[in-house]
Amino acid sequence: MLLPHGRVETPVFMPVGTAASVKAVSQDLLESLGAEIILANTYHLYLRPGHELVRRLGGLHRFMSWPHPMLTDSGGFQVFSLNGLRKVSEEGVAFRSHLDGSSHFFSPERSIEVQTALGADIVMAFDECTEYPADHGRARSSLELTLRWARRSRDAFRASRPDEPSAPGTGQSLFGIVQGGMYPDLRRECAERLREMDFPGYALGGLSVGEPRALRREIIEATLPLLPEDRPRYVMGVGYPEEIVEYSALGVDMMDCVLPTRAARHGLLFTAQGRLNIKNQRYAEDQGPPDPECGCMVCRRYTRAYLRHLAAAREPLAATLNTMHNLAFYLDTMRAVRDAIRIGSLPALLARVRARSLQAED
């Protein structure tokens, strides 16, 4: 996938840098881990420091000193998670800031305006994230609103750059988002109607919102073949290591999730032996590496006993080292997926990863 700030090998996992920062790790460390593209959050950057300030300072890449590809979400998921702090209309969403209670309004046009100012390589159409559970009628009305907003997002995006080159990798790209709740018929309809709008990439949204993993897989498996194989297909907000391998095997090109960084801050490490809670007393005198099969700098240098001590002492370094290991594990997993695809051994890799997931610690 060729983007203005570089080429990205797919399938790819994108670390989440919500507020122009992947929590607890610096940009040079992300580069050393091999991160090719990261995700930033439109809602949070709009509120603080503000998209106009970022624009004046040269855009998000320059602002955060990340010269590589970036994606910004539309802000829709965060706005809709505000519950009592927002009100949805045909025009858009009125909401109150979670920071200070101030009033704001996001429409498809406003979301595109903010994302254009931030300047990420890939921007997302403004959508309504359908809650779970939702009945068929509610999911349909949400789907229809998302489709109307997708068209407005596309029109606003095109109007903002009438003279921009259209060659791949030369300018920002706008992706459409498939909604429809947990109903395959609605997902099919949404995917087909979005295809008519001719987006350069497509995402599956409204997942990882509380539904069982088996149902999530069912929706991905039913929807993905409806999207063009020659354009990036992105599943938003997933998942555990075994999920990203599984979804890659289905044909997903892009994924993101806060799990590796959030889990790290709570002492949960992902390893080749399963999930490991480094806060556990059993590791107080364990001089082995966090993951004997991992070659990251954390596993090469530090012991489980030391990481357990940092967590118990609430040292800030605990979050940094745990996060570095978890991101390395995810990024290495995706490299293994790409290698397996090249040599035709992806089914065997998937079987190993599924077996490993059964060894997860309580």
N, C-alpha and C positions, 0 to 999 in steps of 0.2 A: 504494500500500500504506500503510494508516493504522496507525501504531504509537503506543504511549503517549508517546514522546518526539518525535513528528513524523511527517510524511508523507514517504514515499520514492517517488520516481519510478522505475519499472522499465521496461526491464531496468537493473539497477544492478550496478556493480562495487564491492566492499567492500574497502578497504585493511585489511591485517592488523595489528592492534595486540596482538601476542602477550601481552606482560606489562603490559597497560594502557598501552601506548605504541607508536605506529607509529614504528619505529626511525628516529632522526635528525631527526624533525620534530615540532614542538610542535602542540598542539591548535588554536591560533589560525591556524597556517599551513594545517592541514588544512581549516579552515573557509574560508580564503581561496581554496583550491583547489576548493571546492565539494563536498567529501566529505559525503554525506548519512547514511551508516551505516558503522560500522567493526566489525570482528570482534576479539574477545579470546579468550584461551585458558584454559579451565577448569583444565586440568592445571597449567599454570605458575602461575596465580594461587592455586590451592589450596596449592601448595608454598610460594609466596612472593608476597605477604606473608601469605596465608591468608584464606580466604573469610569467616571470622568477624570478622576485623579489618576487612575491607572492609564487611561488614554494619554493624558498629558505627559506622563512619565515614559511613554514609548510603548505601551502595551504590556500585557501580562508576561510575555517571555522576558522582556528586558527588566520589568519590575522585579521579578523573582529570580532573575539570572538563571533561566532555564532555556537554553537555545534549541531545545529539541521539541518534537511534536507535543501538542496539548489538545485536550477536548474539554469543552465546558458544557455542562448540562443546562437545561433551560430555566432552572429554578422552580419548575412545576412541582416536583416531588416535595421539596422543602415547604413550599407555600401550602400545599394540600395537607401536609402533616401538622400544620398549625391548628387544625380543628376549630376551636371556638374563636380563633383570632383572624378568621378569614371568611369572606363571603363571595360566592361564585355567581357570575352573571354571564350572559352571552358575550359581553364585551371583554371580560377578563376576570381577574380576582383582586378584590380589595382585601388588604391584610394589615395587621399590625406587627411591627418588628418585635421579635423575641428579645431584642437588646434593651429597647427603651419604650416600647409601646407606641412609637410614632406610626402614623398612617401612611400606607403606600398602595400602589396599584400596578399590577402586572397584566398586560395584555400580550397577545402574540407579538405585536409590533414593538412593544416595550422590551420584551425579552430579547428579541433580535437586536434591537438598538444597544442594549447592555452588552450582549455577547460580541457584537461587532466592535464595540469600544475595547473590550478585553482582548480581542484579537487572536483567539485560539484557532488552531488549524481546522478543527471540527466543532460545529455548533449544532445544537439540538432544537427541533421544533417545540414550541410550547404545547403541552398536552395536559390532560387531566388524568392523574394517576387514580385508577379505579380501586377503591378500598376492597378488602377481603374480610368477611364474605359480602357479596353483593348479588342480589337476585338478577335474573336475566333482563328485566325491564330497566333496572338501574344501570346495569353494565351497557345496555344498548344506548341509553341516553348519554352516558359518558363517552362512549365510542363516537357518537355523532358529533358531540361537542369537540372532541379531539380532532376529528377529521376537518371540521370547519376551521379550527384553530391552525391545523397543519397547512391548509391552503393559505390562510392569512400570513402565517410565518414564512411560507415560501414566497409569497408576493412581496412581503416586506424585505426579505433577504435579497431578492432580485432587484428591487428598487434601490437598495442601498449601495449597489455596486454595478451600475449599468455598463461600465467600461472595463470591468475586471476580466482578465483572460480566462478562458474556459478550459484550457489544457490541464490535464491531471497534475496535481501537485503545485499549481501556481497561485492558488487563492483559497480562501475559506470554503469549506463544504458544509452544507446543511443536511442533516439526517432527519427523516421522518420516524415517528414512533408508533408502533402497533399497540393498541389497547384492545379492550374487549373482555376484561375480567378473566374468569376461568372457564369460558365458554368457547370451545373450538369453532363453532359456527360464526361467532362474532369476530374472533381473531382472523378467521379466513376472510370475512367481508372487509375488515379493516385493512388487512394486508393487500387485498386486491385493489381497493380504492386508493390506497397510498401509492401503489405501483403506478397508477394512472397519473399521479402528480409528478412522477419521474424524479425522485430524489437520488442523489449519488450514493446514498447509503441508508440502511434501515435498522431500526432498533426494536427490540421487544421490551416494552415497559410494563409496569404494574405487576412485577414479579418480586419475590422475596418480601411480601407484605403480610406474611402470616400463614400462607397456604402450605400444605404438606409438600415435602420435596417430590414425592411421586407425582403429585398433580402438576407441580411446576415443570417437571420433565415432560409430562404428557402434553402440556401446552406448547413447550418449545419444540418438541418433536412433531407436533401437528402443524405448527405455524411456519417453521423455518423453510420447508420446501416451497412455500408460496412466495418467498422473497428471492429476487434475482441472485443467482450464484456468482455472477460477475461483479457484484457490488458488495461492500462490507456489510456483514450481518452481525449485529451487536446485541448481546443480552445484558441488560442493565442490572447492576446490583447483586451479582452472584460471584462467588459462592465459596464453599469449602474446596480444598484441593482436589478431592475426588470428583466434585461437580465440574470443575473447570476442565478436567480431562474428559469427562463424560460428554459435556456440551461441545467440546472441540471435536469429538468423534462424530457428533451429529452434524457438524458443519458450521458451528459458530466461529466467527472470526475475531470478535472483540468481547472482552468481559472486564468488569471492574467490581470492586467490593472493598468496604472498609474493614472487613473481617481480619486480615492479617495484621493491620496496625492496631485496631481496637483490641483484639485478643492479646496482642503483645503487651499492651499497657495494663492488662489484668493478669499477666504472668502465664498466659497460655501459649505454648510453642507447638508448631507443627513440625513433625519429624517423620523420617522414613519408618519409624516404629509405631507411629500413631500420634495422637495429641498428648502433650505432656504439660502438666500444671507445675511450673517451676517453683511455686510457693510451697509445695508439699514438703513436709518435714523429712521425708525419706531422702531428699537430695542434699541435706545439710552437710554431709561429709562425702558426697559423691564427686570424685575427682575426674570423672569422664566428661567428654564434651557433651553439649546439649543434644547433638545428633551425630553419632559416629560415622554416618554415611554422608554427612554434609561437608562441603569444602569451603563454606563461607568463612570470613575472617573471624566471626564470633566463635564458631565451632573449632577453628584452628587455634584459637588463643585462650579461650576462657572455659572454666569448668562449670558444671551444674551447681556445685557448691557455691561458687562465687556469684552466679546469677541468682541463686536462691537468697544469698545474703543481701544482694542489692535490693531485691524485691522486699525482703523483710524489713530492711532499713529505710525503705521508700526513697532510695537514691534515684535522682533523675536519670542517671546512666542506665538504670534497669530498663526504662522505656526505650532508650536508644538501641541498646544491644538486642533486646528482645525483638524490636521492630526490624532491625537489620536482618536478623536471622529469618524471621517469618517472610519478609519480602524476598530474601534470597531463595527461600524454599519455594515460594510461588513462582518466581521468575525462572528458577531452575526447572520446575515442573513444566512450565510452558516451553522451555527450550527442549526438554525431553519429548514433549508432544510433537513439536515441529520436526525433530530428528526422526521420531517414530513414523510420522507421516511420510517423510522422504524415503524411508527404507521399507515401508509397508508393515510395520510391527505395532501399529496403534492398538489393535485388539489385545495384544499381550500386555502392553503397558497399562491399559484400562483395567485388565484383570488384576494386575499387581496392586494398582492403586486402590481398587475396591477392597481387596483383601486387607490392605493396610488400614483402611478406614474402620474396619471392624475391631482394630486393636486400640481404639481411642480410649484414653484414660477418663475416668469419672472426674 
